[in-house]
Amino acid sequence: MVVLENLDYAIIIGFFAITLIIGLMVAKKSGKSSAEYFLSGRNMPWWLLGISMVATTFSTDTPNLVTDIVRNQGVSGNWVWWAFLITGLLTVFVYAKLWRKSEVTTDIEFYELRYGGKPARFLRGFRAVYLGVIFNVLAMSAVTLAAIKIGQIMLGLSPLETIGYAGLVTVIFSTVGGFKGVVYTDFILFFAAMAGGIGAAWYCVNLPEVGGMSGLLSHAEVIDKINIMPDFNDTATLVTLLIIPLAVQWWSAWYPGAEPGGGGYIAQRMLAAKDENHAIGATFFFNALHYALRPWPWILVALSSLIIYPDIASIHEAFPNIVESKLGDDLAYSAMLTKLPAGLLGLVMASLIAAYMSTISTHLNWGSSYVVNDFYARYIKPEASQKELVNAGRISTVLLMIISSALALILTNAYQLFNIILMFGAGTGLIFILRWFWWRINAWSEISAMFSSGIISILFNFTSLGVVLFGTAEADGILPFWSTYPMIVLLTTIVWLSVTFLTPPETERTLFDFYKRTQPGGPGWQRILAQAQLQGKNLVTNTQKWSVPAGILATLVGCVTIYGALFSTGYWIYGFYTQAGILTVLTLIATVVLVKLWQRIKTRVF
């Protein structure tokens, strides 16, 4: 446990005070209607929404997760989440404008826009509870678990004390301030989190035991962990860390914050944007900051921890009071922070609190929007007044906080949840990409994909099916070997495609209404457009050229831009100046090309 000085306490208390004041200041306006409470009246600018997205994903468990990955698999292990950049940029350049044009309140409401009848109603209600409560609680519990570990190591707090202190302030400003309070505080939380992360990395690398960058990169415990790309001679590692994420995972998996085609709290922010161009700008800004700016401070602390705490036993020796069930490599990040001096320690503690509050507040508001808009108002009390809906949102916010905190008390490792959530969404992602552009996908396609993905994942990971198919001693349940994931994706895809063709399509009226509102375009809707024309109906209101081909090209160029920035930053830090210089030039060229492509994608505003 570290001892905080008066300066540290002043920084932390001041930070708490600012966030509470913001929440209270916007409370009155946020309580006017459910649209204000959950979307802030759809008038948010791109830069504020982009920063809010980054702050939300800047959660307490993320540096712990990255530390766990780096200590066990090296820097290249981060490809397990770096691959989601492709998903993110496809959302930017293809789907952001579609979401904004849909004018739905939540992405779950989309189901009754795209599909019709009882299957659509079931899908909307079930997904509202499934994602807004169950999966949302899992995600929040992982964040709270990280907060518990930080509280134990750095402050000597019990799990209940950590939840009590951090959770109380968060739930207060989330409950009273609504979405506007969340986004406004995210702006402050982002800069606090970045300052703390960079400050911690600088100090940890320059510890006498580490010896600066030269000492870090030459140390025996670190030298085989610094490669950005996996070892191409190690086939199993290459397939697991690079090929599967880039070839399969990015388009096939549903994961909060990286949903193919956009969704969740990312969709919530796109729906809150001023217009389609602001929605595009917000999501691109988010992806640029998320992948190119944030990872390296965490990576440097993780690499430094290999010198100070080379194994779990050394962490336990330094912190003997840690609960046995909470021990793991992810604790190394918090352990390193105990080395920080007064002032910087307070800033870093404030940054970790910021990361926790930002993520939890977003998940609370987002999950509550599902519970209220897509379950309570849709099925329980459709005639509810706006005031009643806001009150229901506030009550559900508190309940989600209580449930997730209780679950966090029994968890041991955030990486467990990362893989479980990834597995249970395997094979569903392609539907989220195609449902905008292929008329034949129906509600039964999504229902079958959702259930088959979960059932097949359970069969592969928790029964003897893995033994039968793969000849292994036991089915790998938490950290799947390379062949398990693609097989789940393949079987799930076969199931939902079969169901799609064995069930009737959506009605003409549903398809006509959806196309007229969102204007997706493309060859996948030509049959529907032809049917409408025969009936004397014109569904096309957008005279601009179909922008999806340019959007896909922009996605590829955007990947070069952001991956180039990410890797060149790493090589500058490593002192590999030739590689860094080449990648920097490539990044600048790609940026110029991307700006030109943007002119072909953005919506004309009249």
Salt bridges, closest charged atoms under 4 A:
GLU103 OE1 - ARG42 NE 3.67
GLU103 OE2 - ARG100 NH1 2.86
GLU112 OE1 - ARG124 NH1 2.84
GLU112 OE1 - ARG378 NE 2.59
ASP186 OD2 - ARG269 NH2 3.74
ASP329 OD1 - ARG71 NE 2.91
ASP330 OD2 - LYS149 NZ 2.79
ASP374 OD1 - ARG124 NE 2.84
GLU388 OE2 - LYS381 NZ 2.96
GLU446 OE2 - ARG435 NH1 2.81
